[in-house]
Amino acid sequence: MKKIFFVFLFALPAFIYAQYDGLLWKITSKNSKQPSYLFGTMHTTDSRAFTFSEQAKKGIEQCDAFAMELLMDDNSLDISLVMSLVMKDGTTLRSLFSEKEFQTLDSLLGTATGFPLSMLDNIQPIILIALLEQAGLGKDSSLPLDLYLMEHAKAKKKKLLGIETVAEQLSALQSLSYKEQAEMISAELNKQHDNKAENDSLSHYYSTGKLDSLLALNNRNPMPEKLEKALIENRNEIMAERIADFIKKQSVFAAVGALHLPGANGVIERLRRKGFVVEVVR
């Protein structure tokens, strides 16, 4: 499935100029007593994504706090948020897809999660994409990379911070109608034969820290404009603002989805515009 959490439109082709080559970036300012760090992560258990994990762990150990996109706790999901995942007016996934598409999705979901699609028949399609995007990647680690880094921060007794709330993430995901969400999935199903090659390229570029190449790869098939604005542009602004606020109080290791980092409106450039020096760690 299309990696909707890692897509960003404003990309310079990697073959022109590798402007964002690296996953770990040091953040300093004239007022900072010690550096903070920004790390591009992935929510995957594929061992190929762990290439820079040791480098990341060293950065975590140098900071006072660890921040990630979403810090789950007992209060993160109340009943109203859970209910917001459910489609209203009796709409079901089966009603949005052809029988062939439904069966294909059922198979993919079983591979990715072990659950049949019938158990989630009233969930919003956009949430289904988030579940299915793991199907083409390896499952070598017991924890996804972002949670693996969080556990390391906990073991080192670092303060844990959430950059976004569950409600904010869900609001971004639900910017399309049910029909538009389903149409996105149908389009991806029609080019399934390309997905394995795309997953392999994604894993290769990420494991070598080539963010420009990741951008170019994902920009070949951009998401709908209003979803891109909600999921990427608006969230980049929020992330940069909150990371900047965190840094003013303590040194922070901030881990966010890798393709939120680069681009003219990515988190790196937004932090630079706020007066921070952001440079890659080699």
GIJOJO-V309067 format. One record per backbone hydrogen bond with DSSP energy under -1.0 kcal/mol. CO is the residue of the C=O (numbers start at 0). NH is the residue of the N-H. If there is no record, write none. Layout:
# GIJOJO-V309067
{{CO:NH} {CO:NH}}
This chain:
# GIJOJO-V309067
{{1:3} {2:5} {8:10} {12:15} {12:16} {16:18} {19:210} {22:39} {23:280} {24:37} {25:278} {26:35} {27:276} {28:31} {35:26} {36:253} {37:24} {38:255} {40:257} {41:43} {43:144} {44:139} {44:140} {45:48} {46:49} {49:52} {51:55} {52:56} {53:57} {54:58} {55:59} {56:60} {59:62} {63:158} {64:252} {65:160} {66:254} {67:162} {68:163} {72:75} {77:81} {78:82} {79:83} {81:84} {82:85} {84:123} {87:90} {92:96} {97:101} {98:102} {99:103} {100:104} {101:105} {102:106} {103:107} {104:108} {105:109} {106:110} {107:111} {108:112} {115:118} {116:119} {119:122} {120:92} {121:86} {123:126} {123:127} {124:128} {125:129} {126:130} {127:131} {128:132} {131:134} {133:136} {143:147} {144:148} {145:149} {146:150} {147:151} {148:152} {149:153} {150:154} {151:155} {152:157} {153:156} {158:65} {160:67} {164:168} {165:169} {166:170} {167:171} {168:172} {169:173} {171:174} {176:180} {177:181} {178:182} {179:183} {180:184} {181:185} {182:186} {183:187} {184:188} {185:189} {187:190} {188:191} {190:193} {191:194} {193:197} {194:198} {195:199} {196:200} {197:201} {198:202} {199:203} {200:204} {201:205} {202:206} {203:207} {204:209} {205:208} {208:21} {208:210} {209:213} {210:214} {211:215} {212:216} {213:217} {214:218} {217:220} {223:227} {224:228} {225:229} {226:230} {227:231} {227:232} {228:233} {231:235} {232:236} {233:237} {234:238} {235:239} {236:240} {237:241} {238:242} {239:243} {240:244} {241:245} {242:246} {243:247} {245:248} {245:249} {250:63} {250:64} {251:36} {252:66} {253:38} {255:40} {256:259} {257:260} {259:266} {260:267} {262:265} {265:269} {266:270} {267:271} {268:272} {270:275} {271:274} {276:27} {278:25}}
